[in-house]
Amino acid sequence: MAADQEKNKHRVKELLGKLGNGKCADCGAADPEWASYTLGVFVCQSCSALHRNIPQISRVKSILLDPWSTSEVEFMESMGNNAAKAKYEQKVPAFYYQPIHTDCTLLREQWIRARYERNEFVCVERQEPYSAGYREGFLWKRGRDNGQYLNRKFILSEREGALKYFNKHDAREPKAVMKIHTLNATFQPTKIGNAHGLQITYLKDNSTRNIFVYHEDGKEMVDWFNAIRAARFHYLQVAFPGAHNAELVPKLTRNYIKEGYMEKTGPKHTEGFKKRWFTMDDRRLMYFKDPLDAYARGEVFIGSKENSYTVLPGLPSSTQGYHWQFGITIVTPDRKFLFACETEEEQRDWIAAFQSVVNRPMLPQEYAVEAYFKHKP
């Protein structure tokens, strides 16, 4: 019996070498150490915990620590990650967000449920909540001035090219109209303090406006997210008719390059440094008094090194008034921006984030954004 157990464990472990099994079937993390013996997939520890939420469909075991029966091993041999992908991911829309291991729990859990529990990518009619081109419903939205969350009606219409929300249930006119071409959405559970928290941004008079929303039902929130991605996808297909999906999909929604606190001083470099929350969104560096503010206190455009933008560690020797010791200087064609970080690690991470942007050549449309920043009223 013990010999059989060891043999079975060895056989399961060997299966990890089979094509497709060396990464988690759900999030792509390397070297999975768990497996669902009812679905026949190899998963990482983090995703195995999410499989436990659907015990009627998935049962998980540790590859190394748990006993394996011969029939379980044979089933794992007959399936594996690639076979499961072919079975459960037959019709995944190009715009549908497929999470990776660094994504929040909500996105990963709903991706697992969509495939194995709801069979959304086998039965196309189950994709209607996010692929119909129109969606309406109620979301809890954070008030701009008082920070209270109130139930607001949202309507996303591809035909109108906009996401709208209404302050009153029977209101005829929307409180805000967010054009799909400037819309972005990113899950921010930690910042918002809710596991289903979504940050939606759009441009209003070329300045970034933040809206923070959530819904008690995780599926509802992920459906909204994918509906926004679908609307963006269809907009971009029209805007760039010859483009391949591979070019458009990365443009649907984006996570921020980096966020966190730094200190900053004003353009004269003589006033004291103030602590602000910074968000690096593509080439826009925005700063806020509070992470959940609706509008940034200021925005800085970060161009490329070919256009005379550079990032330097430290601050000019004459600088005064800072509390945090780890400085960063960003040199632009017009002026220097001075920042200070609390730790050396934060300084290193921010410099790497800025450097990744500066090292990237500017796109033609980014020159127009840069010009706007220079002539901002």
N, C-alpha and C positions, 0 to 999 in steps of 0.2 A: 504493500500500500504506500509506504513512505517513498519507495523507489519510483512508483508511478507518479506520485506528487512531484517529486524532483524532476522527473522526465517531462511532465506537463508544464511545469514552470519554465523549464529550459526551452520547450517548444514555443511557448508564448513569447518569451524574451527574444528568441530567434526571429519571430515575425516582425519585430521592430526594424529589422534590416530590409524588409520587403518594401519596394517602391511605394511611397506615399505614407507609410506608417511611422516614419522617423520624426514627424511633426504632429502636433495636436490637430485632430480632425476639425476642431471648432475655431481655434484662434491662431493656429500656425506656430505656437511655441515649440522650441526644439526639445527633443528627448522626452516624449511623454512617458509617464511612469504608471498610468492608470489605463483601464480599458472598460468600455461598456460591453458586457458579455451578452446583452440582449440585442444591441444594435450592431455589434461587431466593429466598433471603432476604438482607436487608441487616442487618449486625451491627456492633457496636462492635469496637475493636481487642482488648479484653480477651476478649470471647466468641469472636472469630475464632481466638484461640490455643487455645481449648477445642475448636473444630471440627476443629483439626488432629489431635486425639486420635482422631477417627473418620474417617480418610481414605477408608475404603471406602464411606462415605456422603456425606461433605461435603468439598468442595475449595473453598478460599477464595482470593480475590484482593483486592488493594487497588483501590478504585474509581478512585483518582487516578493511581496509579503503575504498575499492571500493564497489559499489553496485553490487549485484549478482542476475541474473534472475533465475527463477526456472529451466528452461531448461539447463542453464549452470551448475547449481548445480547437476542436474541429470546426466549430462555428466561426471562431475568430479567423481560422485559416481560409474558410470559404468566403468571408467578407473582407475586412480590412478597409482602410480609409478611402482608397480610390474607388472601390466597389460601392461604398456607402455614398460617396460623392455623386457617382453616376445614378444612384437610386433616388437620393433625396434632393439633389440640386439640378434637376433636369431643366427647369425654366426660371432661373434666377434672373430678374431684370438687370440690365447693365447698370442702372442707377442705384440698385439696392445696396446699402452699405454692409459690407462683410467685415466684421470686426477683427482686430488683431489683439495679441495678448496684452498690449498696453491700454486697451480701451476699457471704459467703465463696465462694471458688472451688468448693468441694465442692458447695454447693447449686446453683450456676449450671451446673456440669458435669453433674450428675445430671438437672437439668431438661432440658438439651440432649439427653442420651442417652435419657431417658424418651420424649421426643417423636419424635426422628428415628431412633434406633437400635432402641429396644425397642417402639415404637408402642403405648405403654401407654394412650394416650387414644383409640385406635381399637379396640383389643381389650380389652374390660373385664376379661376373666379375668386379664389380666396385672397388674391392680391389687390382686389378692388379698393380697399381702404386707402391705399397709397398710389394706385396707378390710374384712377378714374379721371384725373385732371381737375377734380373739384373736391374739396373737403371742407366741412364745417363742423364746429363743435365748441365746447366750452373748455377753457384752460384757466388755471389759477395764475394771475399775472401780478407781478410786484408793482405796487404804486410808485410812480416816479419820485414823489416828494415825501411820502410817509412810510414807505417800505412795507406797507400792508399788502398781503396777497388777496385779490378780489377776483371773483369768477367773471370772466369776460368771454364774449362770443368771438370766435375767430373764423374767417372764411379765406380759404386759399383757392384762387381761380386762375387756372392756366390761360383761359380765354381772355381774362382781364389783365393777365400778366402781373398779378399782385396778391399779396397776403394782407388782409385787413382785419382790424379788430374794432369792436364796438363797446362803448362804455355802458350803455343800457341795452337790455335784452330786446327792447322794441325800437331802438334807435334806427333811424333811416340812414343817417350819415355816419360813416366810420370815424373813429377817433384818430386812426392813423392808416395810411396806405403805404405799404412797403413794396416797392417794385422788385419783381423777381430777379432782375439783372444785377441788383446790388445786395441781394439777400444772402445771409450766411446763418448757419445754425451749428452749434457745438454743445455737446453734453458737458455740464459743469456741476456734477453732484456735490463736490467738496465746497466750491465757492458759494453755491446757492444754499447749501445745507439741506438738500433733498435728493434722495437717490435717483429721482426722475427729473431732476432740474435741467432745463435746456436754456441756453443763451442764444437769442436771435438778434442779429445785428443787420442794419441796413444803413444806407447813406441818406441823410437828410441835408440838403444844401451842401453836399459834399463833406459833411461831418458825420462821424459814426454815431449812431444812436443804438443803445442797448435795451433789449427787453428780456426780462427773466420770467420764465413760465414753468409750470409743472402740471402733472395730472396724477391722480392717485393710481391709475392703472398704467403699468409699465408698457403694455402692448400699445395702448392709445398714444403714448408719448413717442414711441419708436415709429409708429405709423405716421404721425405728424412729421417726424424727421425725414422719413423716406418719401413722403408726399412732397416735401420741400425739395428734396433731391431730384425727384421725378420732374417737377416743374422747371427746375434749373436745367436739367438735362435736355428737356424738349425746347426750352428757350435757346440753349447753346447750339442745338442741332440746326435750328433755323438761322441763328447768327453766323455759324461757321459750317455752311452746307457740305464742304468737302472733308471735314474733320472725321477722324476715326474715333470710335468710342474710347479707345485707350488714351487719346488726347483730352477728351471732354470729361471723363469720369473724375480725374483728380481736381477739376475745377468746380465740382458740384457743391461741396462744403469743405471747409478747412478748419483744422484745429489751430490754436495759436502756437507760434513758434516757442514763446516763453511768456510766463506771467510771474509777477512777484513784486515785492517792495524794494525800492531804491530811494535814495535821497537825490534831490535835484536843486540846482540854483538857477537864477534868472539869466537873461541875456548879457547883463553887465558883469556877472560873476562876482558882484560885491555883496548882494543880499545873502542872508543865511540860507543854508540848505534845508529843504522841507521834505519830509517822508511822504512818498506818493506810491500808489499802486500802478505798476506799469504792465501794459499788454503789447506784445510784439505780434501784430497781425499782418503777415506778409511784409510789405515795405512800410507799413504805418506803425510807428511807435507812439502809443497813446498813454497818457497818464491821468489818473483819477485820484480824488481825495479818498474815496471809498471804493472797494472792488465792485460793489453793486450799483454804482452811480449810472444814471441813464446816459449822461454825456461826459466825454473826456474834458478835462481842464485844458488840455492842449494835445496836439498831434505833431509828430516830427516825421518827415519823409526821409527814409534811408535809401540812398541810391547805391550805385556800384563803384568799385574802385576805379574803373575806367572814367568815371565822372567825378573823380576827386573826393570820394567819401572814404574815410579811413577810421579805424577803431584802434585806440591806444590804451594800454593799461596805465593806471595812475592819473593824477591830476597835475596841471601846471603848478610849478613850485610856489607861485604867489597866492594860490587859492587858500581862502580861509572860510570858517563858518560851517564846516562839515563835522558830523559826529561819527559817522561810519568811516572806517579807515581804508577801504579797498575801492579805489577810484577807477573810473572809466571815462575817457574823453572820446567823443565822437566828433570828428572833423568833417564838416560839410563845406560846399563851395562858399557858403555865406557866413557861417559862424561855427564856433565850437560849443558843443553841449557837454556839460559836466555832470556826472552821476557818481554816487558812492554806494557801495554794497556793504552789508553787515559782516559778511564772511568772505574769506578768500575763495571758497567753493562757489558761492553765488557770483562773485566777480568773474570767475573762470567760465561759469555756465552762461552768463550774460554776454561775455566777450565772444564765446563760441556761437551764440545765437546771432549776434550782430554780424560776425564774420561770415556766417553762412549766407546772409543777405547781401553783404557788400561784395562777396566773391561771385555773385550771380549776375551776369550781364543783364542790363535793363531791357525790357520789351518795349516795342514802339508805343503801346498805350500807356506805359508807365511814365514816359516823358511828359505826357499831358497832365498826369497826376502831380508830378514834380513841379511843373509850371504853375499849377493851381496853388500848391503850397507856398511857392515863392511870392505869389500875388494875393495871398489870402487877406481878406479885409481885416 
